[in-house]
Amino acid sequence: MAVARGNSPQIWALVASTMWRRLRGRLRVGPVYRWRFTGRTPERVLIAPPDLRLADPQIAHEIYHGRFPFAGYMVETDGASPFAVDTPNAAWLASLHGFRWLRHMRAAETELAAANARALVSDWIALHGRRIGGVAWSPAITARRVIAWLQHSAVVLQGAEFPFYRAFLKSLAVQIRYLRATAPEMPDGEDKLRARIALAFAALSLPAPPSALRNASRLLSAELERQILPDGGHMSRNPEAILELLADLLPLRQTYSNQAEAPPDALIGAVERMLPALRFYRHQDGTLARFNGMGATSHDRVAAILHHDDTAGAPLLHAPYSGYERLSMGGVTVIADTGMPPPAEVSHAAQAGCLSFELSSGKSHFVVNCGVDTYGSDDFRPLSRSTAAHSTATLNDTSSARFALTQGFVGIIGAPLLSGPRSVPCKRMDSAGIQSFVARHDAYVARFGLYHEREVALGAGGEVLEGIDRIFRKGGEVARADGRDRVVVRFHLHPDVALFENKRSELVLATPGNDERWEFSCEELAPEVEESLFFAGLGGPRRSRQIVLAYNASEHPEIHWRFLRI
């Protein structure tokens, strides 16, 4: 297996740590330790925690008729149990075994839906509950299932006979013990934190000694302090992680209060930081900025979470720990990536988009990043993670970070982001009537000896967005004309944006109803228009266009561009 020489130590370190963690995990759940998951069955569920995720009774209707629309994929079972269906769609299987769809049964509010929920849980216990292994017992999926079973226990147990009641609680207890044993060996990131959330839910919702709740709270607090950054972002730098984790942390905070228990300080602090952070990434139409794995946004989901935000005033403009900047005035919003890559262990969805930005005005998006197709084919993932899929500069058709490995390594460690920027200094330069920043990254220094610096300023009440892109060598020297100084600056446009030339041959961006227009110009170069793809559409990828500025850095050490609202 050939590996790029410069990344070999980092890759082999990831391989070693992954293999060692998997070995420890196998030892924890191996035959010798199987007895650890048996024990006393709780007598009842004390409290069913709330669920903030949106529910649709129509999906309960579909499930009753044997149609399971999960993770953007429909499976019809023709009367068979969905847990016996053989499908290659990993996301669908993860959603099925995670049981979050029980919320749709609750929303239906019928005895038929409750009976169907009970029958499906009974199917799972019969087919997967007696043998630990496979997708169904992935610790990440088990954590989601434990939370869902607790949250919707009232629906599942509605009208249940005693044998099922006992079987449900016994299976739940085994899953909790299994999760308690495997959580320490889970990979870093959102799933590991969710496992700690699930165990805290269990300690609150089922009869347990006070020591169990103290231990669960302590471990949860440690994971929150490690993963949630001081500015409320998540260590993965993915805005979607904040949305998903808040959907679990807010009900957990409420469950502590409902049980007359004081929530841990770390939980209170994390939630109070994360809610403003979620608002930081939100455009005015309710969607979240497409950085580092963020796909399509459900406006209602974001609104349901932010309903619990008591923070007054405008969103923050500076997220230094997460590595993002926000410019906002006159109904115009600019969100930019000015940060380092996340740790390799949590970078499997991260993208090579350093110094990229998105521009929206009101409820219309103009300049975007391509985002990801959350449930689509994996074939497009490398393309959507590339620098070229972001509104920033690319040197010599090369991404600012590497994520493509040989198949052998992908099978072991996945596709983490490697060899990205090692330094991204950023300076905020706000002044009267102007919000601006300047940032620089060194991702191209090792290969080409060149830095990329971008300065962006929003002024005139939001009427003008101006930018400067600089490409230079160490000490500010001009790039050499050696054939390795080719620069392409891209501005990807939202698919709904109309694009045409005015009488001065300048490009004009317009909303579908021509309610608002922006004129793009560049002092040094004539822009070109090329095809693009917007991956983050609610219905999947859509064709779009991009404005392109292509030049040699040796001829143009810096270029000046402008978006003017007309």
N, C-alpha and C positions, 0 to 999 in steps of 0.2 A: 504494500500500500504506500503510494508516494504521498508525501506530505510536504507542503511548503516549508523550506528550511527554517525560515524566521519564526514559524509558529510551532515547530516541533515540540519544544519544552512545554508550552502551554497546553497543547493537545494531549501529550502523553500524561501530563499531570491530571488533566480532566479524566482521561481514561482510567488512570490508577485510582483516583478518588471514587469514580463511579463504580468500578468493579469491587472495590473494598466495601463501599456502602451496600451494594447488592448482596455481597457475601454475608455481611452482618445481618441484613434483612432476612436472608434465607435461614440463617441460624436461629433468628428470633421466632420464625413461624414454622420451622422444620418439625419433623415427627417427634423429636425429643421434647420439644416445648409445646406440643399440641395441647397438653393438659392445661396450659395457662389460660385458655379461652373458655374453659368450662367453669361453672360456679353457680352461685345463687341466682335465681331468677327474680327480678323485681316484681312486686305484687301489683303495681299499677303505675300509670303515668300521672305524675303530680300536676303537671301543667303542660299545655301545648303552646310552645313559643309562637309568636306571630310570624307571618311570612310577608315580606314587602314586595316580592316579585309579582308582576302583573299576571292575572289569571284570565282565561278565556273559556267560558262554558262550552263553546262550540268544539273545542279540542276534546273535552270530555265526551261529547257526542261522537266525534270521529273515533276515539279510542273504543267506545262501546261497540262500534260497528267494525272493529278489527283493523282500523287504519291508524297508524302511529306516525304522526308528522313531527319528527324530532330532528333537531340540528340541520334544518333545511333539506331533509330527506324523508320521503314517505315510504313506509313499508306496510303492505297489506298482508295480514296473517291468515286469511281465509279460515278463521275459526280456531287456528292453532294458538298456543301460547306464544307471545312475542319473545319469551325467554328461551324458546326452543328454535327460533328462527336463525338460520345461518346467513349472515350478511357481512360483506367485507367493509362496510362503512363504519370505521372506528368511532367517529363522532356520534353517530346514531346509537351505537351500542353503549357508549359512555353515558349518553343522555338517558337511555332506557334504564340502565342499572343504577343511575343516580337518583331516580324517582322524584325529581323536582316537578314532574308533570302531575303529581298528586294534587297540586294546588288547583288545577283545572277541575278536578272532581269535587273539591270543596266548593268552588265557585258555582258549580251546577246546582248545589243545594237540593238534591233529590235522593231518595232512597236507592234508586237504581244506580246512580253514580257511586254512592257509598258502597253498595254491594259489588260493583265492578272493581272499585279500588281494593276492596278486601280480597276479591278473587285473584287479582293480579299479584298482590303481596303474597298470598298463599301459594301461587304458582312459583314465585321467586324462591320462597323458603323451601319448597319441595325440590326444585331443580338445582338451586345453587346454595341453599343455606346449610347443607350438611357437608359440603366439601369446600375447603378454602383453597382458592386458586383461580387463575384466569382473570379475564377482564373484570368480572363482577366483583372480585376481591382486590382490585387495585386500591391501595390506600387512599388515593385521591378520590376515587369514585365511592369508596366506602364512607368517607367523610361526608360527601354530599348526601348519600343515602341516609345516614344516621340523622342528619339535620332534617331531611325531608320527612322521615318516618316520625320524628318527634313533633315537628310542626303540624303534621296532618294526621296525627294519631287519632284525633276525635272523629275524623271522617272514616279512617280505616277500621276503627273499632266500633263504629256506629252499628248497633244491632248484632254485634259479633257474639257467637256462642263461646262458652268458656274454653274449649280446646284450642280454638284459634287465638283467643285472647292470650293464653299461656304461650302458645307457639310464637306469637308475635313478640312478646316480651323476652322470651328466651333467646330468639334470634337476635333481637336488638342488643341484648346483654353480651352475646358472643361477639358481635360486630364491634361493640365499644371496647371490649377487652383486646380484641385483635388490633384495633386502631391505636389503643394506648401502647401496645407493644411495638407497632411498626412506625409510629409517628417520628420517633427520634432518628430513624434511618431514611426518612423521606428526603428527596432532593430539596434544596433551598427553593423558596418562592411561595407563591400564592397558595398552592395546594397544601403545603406544610402548615401554613398559618391557618388554613381552613380546618385542618385536622385538629388543631388546638381549639378552634372555635367549637367544633363538634363535640369535643370532650367536655368543654365548659357547659354547653347546652345539656349534655347528658347528666352532668353532676347536679344541675339545677332542676331538671325535669323528672328525674327518677329518684326514688328513695336511695340515699347514699349518706355515709358518715360525713361529718364536717371536714374531716381531713381530706376526703376526695375532692371537695369543692376548693379547698385551700390549695391543693396541689395543682388542680386544673387551672385555677386562676393564676397561680405563680408561673406556670409554663406558658400560658397564653400571654401574660404580660411580657415575659422575656422575648417571645417571638414578635410581638407587636413592636417592642422597642428596637428590635433588630431590623425589621422589615419596613416599618413606616418611618419615613424620613422626617426631619424637623419641620419641613414646609408642607407636610401632609401627603407628599407623593409616595409611591411605592418603589422599592428598590429596583424593580424591573423597568421603571420609567414608562410603563404602559398605562395610559389614562384609563383603559378598561378595567385594569386590576383594581383601581380605586372604586369604581362603580360596583364591581362584583363583590368586593370585600365589605363595602358599606351595607350591601343588601343582607349580609349575614351579621355584621357587627351591631347595626342599629337594633335588630330584634334581640340580639344577645344582651345589649345594655338594658333594654326594656324588661327582659326576662329576669335579670338580676333584681330590678326594682320590684317586679311583680311578686318575687319570692322574698321580699323584704331583706335582700342581701345588698351590701354596698358593692357596686361595680368596681373592679380594680382601677386604680388611678391611671394605669397605662391604657386601659380601654377607653376611659373618658377622654384622656388626652389625645389618643389616636383619632377618635371620631371627631373631636373638635378641630383637629388639624385637617382631616381628610375632606370634610364637607366644603370648606373654602377652597381646597385644592381641586375638588371636582368642578366647582364654579370657575376656577382659573382656566380649565381646559375647555370650557363650554363656549361655543359661539352663540350668538343671540337667537338663532333658530332652535336652540336646544341640543344640537349635535356636538359631539366631542371631537377635538382636533385629532387628525389621523397621524399619529406618531407611534413608532415602536410597537406595532402589533394591533393598533386600534382599527377596527373595521366599521361596519355600518352601525349607526346609533339609533336606538329606539327613543324618540323624544319623551314618550310617556314614562319610560323606565327611569330616565334621568330626573324627570320632574317628580316622580314618586319618591325618590331618594332625597332630593333637595327640599321636599316638603318638610323635612325634619331639620333643616338648617335654619337656625335662629340668628345667624350672622347678618348684621345689617350693613348696608353700603355696597360699593362696587367690589368686584373680585380683586384680589391682589394682582400686582403687575410684575412681580419678580419672584421666581421660584428657584433660588440659587442651589439648593441641595438636589432638587430634581433635574436642574439644568434646562430651564425654559424661561422665556421672556414673553410678556404680553404688552401690547400697545393698544390703547382703547380710547377713542374720543369720537364724538359726533356720530354715534351709531356704527362706527367702523372698528373692527377687531382684527388684530394681527397677533398670531401666536407662533413663536419660533423655538426651534430646538437649538440650544446653546450649551449642551452638556456632553459629558463623557459617556461612552457606552456603559451599560449596566454590567455588573459582574457576570462573567461567562456562564455561571451556573444558572442564572435567571434570564439569559439573553436569547432564548430559543425563538422568541417572537420579535426580538429587537431588529431595528433596521438601520441601514447606513445612511441616515438622513441628517447628519450634523450640519447646522446652519440653514436648514430648510425652514420655510414658513408657510402659513396659510393666511389668506386675506378674505374676510367676509364683511358685508355691509348690511345691517338690518338682518333680514332672514334669508339673504342671498349670499351664496358663496361664489367667489371669483377665482382666486388662486388657491389651489389645494395640493396636498400630497395624494398619491394614488391610493394609499391605504391598503387593506387586505380584504380578500373575500373569505370571511370567517369560516364558512362551511363549504367552500368550493374546493376544486381540485388542488392538490398539492403541487401540480405542475407549474402554477403561476407564483408560488411562494417565493422562489429565488428572485424572480423579476420584481415582485412588489417590495422586496427588501433592499433592492439595489439603490445606489445613490441616484441613478438616472430616473427612478420612479418618484423622486422628491424635487421640490422646487428649490434647488440649490445648484451649486457648481460641481461639475465632474471634470476631472483631469484625465486625459488620455484614455477615455472610455473605461475607466477603472473606478470601482466603488471605493469609498473611503473606509470600508471595513470588509472583512472576509467572513463568509458563512457557508461556503460550499466545500464539503469534504468528500473524500472517497466513501463509497457505500459501506465499507467495513467500519469506518469510524462513525458514520451516521447511525449505524445499528447499535452502537454502544453509547455514544454521548449525544446523539441528535445533531442539531445544526446550530450550535451557539455562535454568537457574533465574536469574531477574533480580529486581532491586529487593527483595531480602530484607532481613533485619536488617543494620544496619551496626555495631551494638554489642550484644554479649551478655555483659555482666559476670556472672560466676558466683563464688560464695563457698561453700566447703565449711565446714560448721559442726558437725563431729562432736564429741560429748561422751560422757561415761560412759554406756554403754548405749544411745546414740542415734547414728544416722548420718543426716546431713541436709545439704541444700544450699539455697541461694536463688539464683535467676538471673532476669535481666530482659532483654527484647528491645525494640527500638525500631522494629520493622517497620511498626507502625501510626501512628507519629508523623507521617510526611509526609502521610498521608491524613486521619487523624482526630485527630491531636494527643494520642494516648494510648499509654501504655506498658503492657506486660503483664509482671507479675512473679509468679513461682511459687516457693513454698517447700514443700519436701517433706521429711518426717522419718519414718524407720523406727525403731521402738523396741519395748520390752517383749519383747525376744528374738525379734523378727519378728512379734509378734502384732498390732501396730497400725501402719498407714500413714496418716499425717495430712498434709493439704495445705492450703495457703492460696493462692488466686488473687487478685491485686490488679490493678485497672485504674485508672490515674490519669494526670493531666496532669503536665507538667513541674513539678518542685518538690514533687511529692506531692499536688498539688491535686486535689480531687474532679472527676470528669468532669462536663461540662455536660449538662443535660437538653435536648439539641438534636436528638434523634432519630438521633444518630450515636454512641450509646453502648450499642448492643445487643450483649450478650455471650452466647455459647453455649459452655459447657464440656462437652466430650464425653469419655466413658470407653467406648471400644469394647470389647466383650467377645468372648472367643474363642468360636467356634461350639460348642465342646463344653460350655460353661458353661450350667448350668440357672439360671434366674432366677425368683424368686417373692417375694411379700410375706409378712413374718411378722405376728404379732398386733399389733405396734406400727406396722404399715404401713411398715416399713422394708424396703428391698430386700435380698435374700439371694442371693449367688452360690454355686453349689455345683458340685462335680465330678460327672460322670455317675453314679458310684457313691455319691455323698453322703459320700465319705470326708473331705472338707474343705469348710468353708463360710466365707464372708466376708460380713459385714454392712456395707452402705454407708449412710452418713447424711450429711446436710448441715445445719448449724445454721440457716442463713438461708432455705433454699429446699426445696420439695418436689420431689424428682427425678422426671423423666419417663422413660419407656422408649420408644425408637423402633427401627425396623428399621435394620440396617446390613449391609454386605457385607465379608467377609473374603477378600481377593484372594489371599492367600499360601498357600492350601491345596495340598497335594501333588496333589490331583485337580482343581485349578482353584478358581475363586471359590465361596464358600459363604455362605449366608444366616446372619446373626448379629444381635445386638442391641446397643444402646448406651444407656448411662445419660446423660441430658441435663439440664444445669442451665442454664436460660435466664433472663436478667434484664437490667436496665438498670444500667450501671455508676454512673450518677448516684444510684441508690437503694441500691446495695450496692457500695461502693468495694472491699470485699474479702469473699470467702466462704470458709468453712471446711468442708472435707469430710474424711471418714474411712472407711477400710476396716479393719474389726475382725475378726480370725479368731475364730470361735466354735466 
